[in-house]
Amino acid sequence: MMKETIVKIGFGVMGIIMLTGCQPRVLTDILMTYPEKSVENVVVYEPEDSIPADAMTLGYVAVIDRGTTTHCNYDYVKSLAIKESAKVGGNGFQIVQHQTPSLRHGSCHQIAGNILLAGKIDPDSLVFVTENDFVSQLEAMQEAEERFYQKQILSRPPTNRLRANFGLGWDPDKIETYDNLYRPRLGSSVLAGYECLILGNNTYMGFTYMHHNATCSKLGYYRMDYIGATASWSEVFGNKRNWLYDISFGVGYNRYTIKNFHKQSGLGFHFTADVDYMITRHLGIGIEAGYVVGTFKRPDEVIVKEEEDVYARGALLLTGGLRWYF
């Protein structure tokens, strides 16, 4: 039953990744709203086109590649921007940036631009997102435009992240039997994982695999393996936005083996904290601290407090390695 539950969790996570990863990511920064319009009323202005002299900017919208996007031809990404423009009352969308598919930037068209409102309008129907005077609104527009293009478009966090780590691990829990006491020693560890951005700029989902092996005093070889679904929260920081920190947790399948003694399988949990340095847009290095713990049925020969039927074993990991972003 436990294995079936874990398998269902894994398929559920992969389903979410597939459903969200195939669509382009839409970013908006809205300054003012007007009564919603039909998409048929929205005019698209290419970068070389002139816009009406009386056009005002209601906000900004961008359609970008998630890394796993499949529906991203030029007409489709424009239709997503048109939909967002109509939603806030715009009757025009001015394309400011158009990134065509390439080996460096991915296989999708990506666009960013201004949501416009032109022609005769009813001033009483125009709603500012923040309640400031007109001068403050102009300043807010300039600040929002700078923030939108420089941070969200030009320096956005990676949509997909692969990591592969090697390092040290230690099981802090001793094993007590009726005739002896065994203490695991410091050993080596491997950690690998994949995360996909699914919500906003910070929330990721994916999976994590951890492996730890060492020796256990008087018993010999000790091994723990874990694989589980992962939810994480990440943030890009630094003046050049080339640093990233990530905090993650998850649930999955855990198994450990002590040679010539016993082996157990059970439900596992993991927690990690990670800091990356992004050398390029697609390559980085990182260091990660983590803890994985599993709950197992107590073997008959193991003594635990109050003789409970379930006991826990865990491992502390300190690893580092390469990162791939796409």
GUDRENVEX-565169 format. One record per atom (N, C-alpha, C): residue in one letter; x, y, z. Coordinates in steps of 0.05 Angstrom, whole numbers, plus 5000, padded with zeros to 4 digits. Each point is the difference from the previous one (the first is absolute). Layout:
AXYZ;...
! end
This chain:
M501749765000;M498350245000;M501750255000;M502250005016;M501750245002;M501450044974;K500949794987;K501450034974;K498150114979;E497449905001;E498150104980;E499450305004;T499950085026;T499650295006;T502250174989;I502549915005;I502450154990;I500050014970;V499349784987;V499950014970;V497950204990;K497750015014;K497950194992;K501050295004;I501450055022;I501150265005;I501950084978;G501849814992;G501950064979;G498750064973;F498049844993;F498650054975;F498550275001;G498950065023;G498650265003;G501850234996;V502449995012;V502050224996;V500850024971;M500649784987;M500850014972;M497750104983;G497549945007;G497850104985;G499850305001;I500450115025;I500050295003;I502250134984;I502449885000;I502250114985;I499450004970;M498849784990;M499449994972;M497950204992;L497950035016;L497850194994;L500950295000;T501750075020;T500950275002;T502450064983;G501649804994;G502450054985;G499650044970;C497749904990;C499650014971;C499050274991;Q499150175018;Q498950264993;Q502150225005;P500050214983;P501950225006;P499250145026;R501950145012;R499550145025;R499350294993;V497950105013;V499050274995;V500550185024;L501450224997;L500650195021;L498650264995;T498950125020;T498750264997;T500750195022;D500050254995;D500450225020;D498050224993;I497750005014;I497850184992;I500150265017;L499750234986;L500050265012;L497250115003;M498449974979;M497250105000;M498249804986;T497450005007;T498149834987;T497750164988;Y498749884980;Y497750124987;Y498149774995;P497450054996;P498149784996;P501049814978;E499749745006;E501149794983;E498950024972;K501749934980;K499250024972;K500249724988;S498949974977;S500249754985;S502749994986;V501149764998;V502649974987;V500050094971;E497649994987;E499950094973;E500550304997;N499750155022;N500550294999;N502950085006;V501749815005;V502850065006;V501750004975;V501350224995;V501850034976;V502949945009;V501449844985;V502849945006;V501850184983;Y501950135014;Y501950184987;Y502849865001;E501049934977;E502749884999;E502150225007;P502549915006;P502050205009;P500450234980;E499649954974;E500550214980;E497550174996;D497749935011;D497650154996;D499850255017;S498650204991;S499450245016;S497549965016;I499950115024;I497749975017;I498450265000;P497450005006;P498450255001;P501250205019;A499950264993;A501250215016;A498650025028;D497549925001;D498650035026;D500149755017;A501649804992;A500049755014;A501350035028;M498749885020;M501250005027;M500649715008;T502049975018;T500949735008;T498549915025;L498649784997;L498649895023;L501849815016;G502049894987;G501849815014;G501849864980;Y501249795008;Y501949854985;Y499449705001;V500649864978;V499549714999;V502349874984;A500749765009;A502149854986;A499149714999;V500749864978;V499549724997;V502749874995;I500849835018;I502849894999;I499949695001;D502349894993;D500349714999;D500549895028;R498549785007;R500549875026;R502449814998;G501049944976;G502149804997;G498949744990;T497649935009;T498749754990;T497550074983;T499850254991;T497750094985;T499949874973;T497649924991;T499749884974;T498250174982;H498150155011;H498250174984;H501050285001;C501750084981;C501250265002;C500750134973;N498449954980;N500550144975;N499250295003;Y500750174981;Y499750295003;Y497150085004;D498249894983;D497250075002;D498849935027;Y500949775011;Y498949915026;Y500950185023;V502550075000;V501050175023;V498750284998;K499650094975;K498650264997;K497149985010;S498749774995;S497249985010;S499950005030;L502049905014;L500050015029;L500450295010;A501750154987;A500450285007;A497450174994;I498749944978;I497550134993;I497949955021;K499849755009;K498149935021;K500450165026;E502550025008;E500750155024;E499350304997;S500650104975;S499450294995;S497050055001;A498449834989;A497150045000;A498949975028;K501249835016;K499049955027;K500050265017;V502150174996;V500250245016;V498950254986;G498749954977;G498750224986;G501650134977;G502349884993;G501650114978;G498849944973;N500550184981;N499249954973;N502449994981;G502349975011;G502549984985;G502249865015;F501749864986;F502449885012;F502450064982;Q501950155012;Q502450084985;Q502349825007;I501049854981;I502249825004;I502650165002;V501349995022;V502550145004;V502449824996;Q499849755009;Q502149804997;Q498949754987;H501449894981;H499249754988;H502549824997;Q500149795016;Q502349814999;Q499249764983;T501349974977;T499449774983;T501449755010;P499049764992;P501349755009;P502949994991;S501749895018;S502849974993;S501249795019;L502449914994;L501349805017;L500550115028;R500650265001;R500650135026;R497550055016;H497850094987;H497650095014;H497749815000;G500449764988;G497849815001;G498549984974;S498049834999;S498649944975;S497450164997;C499550195018;C497550155000;C500350294993;H497950124988;H499950294998;H499350125027;Q501350225008;Q499550135025;Q499750304995;I497950125011;I499450284995;I499550155026;A500450265000;A499450175022;A499250274989;G498150145013;G499150254990;G498150155018;N498850214989;N498250185015;N497149944993;I498350015021;I497149994997;I499150294996;L498750054977;L499250284993;L497050045001;L499250255005;L497250084998;L500050264984;A498750004977;A500050234982;A497150074992;G499750244990;G497350084992;G498450145022;K497550034995;K498250145020;K499649825024;I500550105024;I499749855024;I498350155020;D498949855020;D498550125022;D501950025024;P500950245007;P502050025022;P499049885026;D497350015005;D499049895025;D500249695001;S500349874977;S500349714999;S502949915002;L501850195000;L502949935002;L500749975029;V501049775008;V500649945028;V503049965003;F501250175018;F502949965006;F500349775020;V502049844995;V500549775018;V500750105028;T501550225002;T500750135026;T498850275001;E499350105023;E498750265004;E502150215005;N501050124979;N502050215002;N499250234981;D501350225003;D499450224982;D501349954973;F499550184981;F500849954972;F503149984998;V501450185014;V502949994998;V501149745011;S498949915022;S500849755012;S499549774981;Q497750024985;Q499449794981;Q502149994977;L500950234991;L502050004979;L502649875010;E500850075025;E502349885012;E499749705003;A497649925009;A499549715003;A500249854974;M499050134978;M500249884974;M502949954991;Q501650215004;Q502849984993;Q501549785016;E499450005026;E501349805017;E499049714993;A497449984995;A499049744993;A501149894974;E500350184980;E501149924974;E502949915003;E501650155016;E502749925004;E500249735015;R498449975020;R500049755016;R499149774982;F498050044984;F498849794984;F502049904979;Y501250184985;Y501849924979;Y502749905010;Q501150145020;Q502749925009;Q500049755017;K498049975017;K500149775019;K498349764990;Q497650064991;Q498249774993;Q500649894972;I500850184982;I500449904972;I502949944995;L501850195006;L502849964993;L501549835019;S499150005026;S501549855021;S498149825016;R498249874986;R498149835015;R501449755011;P499049885021;P501149765011;P499749774981;P501649795002;P499849774981;P497349865003;T498949914978;T497549865001;T500449715008;N502149884991;N500749725007;N502849995011;R500349825020;R502649975013;R500649715005;L502349914990;L501149745006;L502450035018;R500349825021;R502350025017;R501149725005;A502749985002;A501349755005;A502250065021;N499949875023;N501850065022;N501449755010;F502450055011;F501549805014;F501150125026;G500249835021;G501050115025;G500049805022;L499650105025;L500249845024;L497249965012;G499749785015;G497549955014;G500649865026;W498150035019;W500449885026;W497249935012;D499849755009;D497649915014;D500450045030;P498550195012;P500450065028;P498749805019;D498549804990;D498549825017;D501549745004;K500549935025;K501249745006;K498049784998;I501049764997;I498349764999;I500549835025;E498049965016;E500349855024;E498549744998;T501449785006;T498749745001;T500349895028;Y499049755004;Y500049895027;Y502849925009;D501949984981;D502749915008;D502250204991;N499350234988;N502150184991;N498950274993;L501950194996;L499350274992;L501750074976;Y498850084978;Y501450064975;Y499750294992;R502250124991;R500050284993;R500950044971;P498250114982;P500850064973;P502250204999;R501849974980;R502250194997;R499550194977;L501850204998;L499850204979;L500549854973;G498350084980;G500249874974;G499750194977;S499649904976;S499750164976;S497150014992;S499350224985;S497250034992;S499850114971;V497849944988;V499450104973;V497150125001;L499650234987;L497450124999;L499550104972;A497749944989;A499350104973;A497050085000;G499450194983;G497250095000;G499350174976;Y497450044996;Y499050174978;Y497650165011;E500050264994;E497750175008;E499150164976;C497450044999;C498850174979;C498350225012;L500450244991;L498550235010;L497149984991;I498150005020;I497249954993;I498250235009;L501050185017;L498250215011;L501650255006;G499350234988;G501450255005;G502949984993;N501750145016;N502850014995;N501649815019;N498749875019;N501449875021;N499449715006;T497749904992;T499149745009;T500649794979;Y501349795009;Y500949784982;Y498849735010;M499749814982;M499449725007;M501849824983;G500649775011;G501749814985;G500449755017;F502549894999;F500649765015;F502950025010;T500649855021;T502749995011;T500849715006;Y502549934993;Y501149745007;Y502450045018;M500249855022;M502250015018;M501149725005;H502649985001;H501349745006;H502350055021;H500049845020;H502150025021;H501149725006;N502649985001;N501149745009;N502450045018;A500349825019;A502250025020;A500449725012;T501449995022;T500349755015;T498850045027;C499049785011;C498850005027;C501849835018;S500950115022;S501949865018;S499049715006;K501849814994;K499649715006;K497949874981;L498850164983;L498049884982;L500950014971;G501550214993;G500950034972;G498450204984;Y499549934975;Y498950184980;Y497250105007;Y499650264998;Y497450135005;Y499350174977;R497449994991;R499250154976;R497150105004;M499550254991;M497350115000;M499450134973;D497749944989;D499150124974;D497250125004;Y499650234987;Y497550145003;Y499450144973;I497449984992;I499150164977;I497250105006;G499550264995;G497550115007;G499250254984;A497550075001;A499050244988;A501050245016;T500650224987;T501150245012;T498450254995;A499650165020;A498950274997;A502150195011;S500650214986;S502150185009;S499450294995;W501350175014;W499750294997;W502850124995;S500350154978;S502650104992;S499950304996;E502350135003;E500250294996;E502750064987;V500050164979;V502550104988;V500750265014;F502650045006;F500850245014;F502850084990;G501050235011;G502650114991;G499750224980;N502050174999;N499950234981;N499749914971;K501349784993;K499849904973;K497949784998;R498649945021;R498049795001;R501149744990;N502449935010;N501249754992;N500449815024;W498650065022;W499949825023;W497249915004;L499749755010;L497349895004;L500149845026;Y498050045017;Y499749825023;Y497449854998;D499949765011;D497749824996;D499549855026;I497549995009;I499349845023;I497849804990;S500449745006;S498249804989;S499349795022;F497749874995;F499249785017;F498449814982;G499749755010;G498649814983;G499449745015;V498649824987;V499249755011;V500449784978;G500849765009;G500549804980;G500649735012;Y501649844986;Y500649735007;Y502949985012;N500349875023;N502649995013;N500749705005;R502549934996;R500949735004;R502850005012;Y500649845019;Y502749975010;Y500749715004;T502649944997;T501049735002;T502550005018;I500149825019;I502449945015;I500849724994;K502349964987;K500849744991;K500249805022;N498949764995;N500049785019;N498550065025;F498250204999;F498450075024;F497150014993;H499150224987;H497350024990;H499750234980;K497850004986;K499450224981;K497050065003;Q499450264997;Q497350105005;Q499250204978;S497450024994;S498950194982;S497750155014;G499650254994;G497850155013;G499650274988;L498350165012;L499450274992;L502350185009;G500850184981;G502350185007;G499250294995;F501650175013;F499750294997;F502850134997;H500150224985;H502650134998;H499650315002;F502250125009;F500150305002;F502850084991;T500250214983;T502650094991;T500050314998;A502450115002;A500550284996;A502450024981;D499850164979;D502050004979;D500650294992;V502650054993;V500850264989;V501549944974;D499250134979;D501349974973;D501450264992;Y502249974985;Y501250224986;Y499749944970;M498550174986;M499449954971;M502350124984;I501849834990;I502350084984;I499150124974;T498149874987;T498850104975;T496949965004;R498650074979;R497149965001;R499249715003;H501749824990;H499349715000;H501849835018;L502050105012;L501849845016;L500750145026;G500049845022;G500750115026;G501249795018;I500950095023;I501049825021;I498450065026;G499949805018;G498550055024;G500949825023;I499150085024;I500549845024;I497449965014;E499549775011;E497449935011;E500249845025;A498550075020;A499849865025;A497249875002;G499949765009;G497449875000;G499749785022;Y497649935004;Y499449785020;Y497849834988;V500549745000;V498049814991;V499449815023;V497449945004;V499249835022;V497849814990;G500149755009;G498049814993;G498749875025;T497549924997;T498749865021;T499649714992;F500949815018;F500149724993;F498749835022;K499249764992;K499149815020;K502449905015;R499850005026;R502349935017;R500749704997;P502549944993;P500949725000;P499949885029;D499649755002;D499849875026;D502550045017;E502350004987;E502550015015;E500850285009;V498650214990;V500650285007;V498450095024;I501350145018;I498750115024;I499550304995;V497650095005;V499350284998;V498550085025;K499750255005;K498650105024;K497249905001;E499249895023;E497349905005;E499149784981;E502049874987;E499449784982;E497950064979;E500250234988;E498150084979;E500349834975;D497849964985;D500249834976;D501350154976;V500050275001;V501250164979;V502450155010;Y502150014985;Y502350165008;Y501150154976;A501650205005;A500950184978;A503149984998;R500950034975;R502950024995;R500450234980;G502150155003;G500550224983;G502950044993;A500650194983;A502850064993;A500250304994;L502250125010;L500750274994;L501950014977;L499550174980;L501650014976;L501150284996;L502550024992;L501250254991;L501449954974;T498850104978;T500949944973;T500350254983;G501349974978;G500350224981;G500549894972;G499450174980;G500449904973;G499150204979;L499249894977;L499350164977;L497050054998;R499350224986;R497250074995;R499750054970;W497849924989;W499350064972;W497350135000;Y499950244986;Y497550154999;Y499050024971;F497449974996;F499050034973;F497050075001;
! end
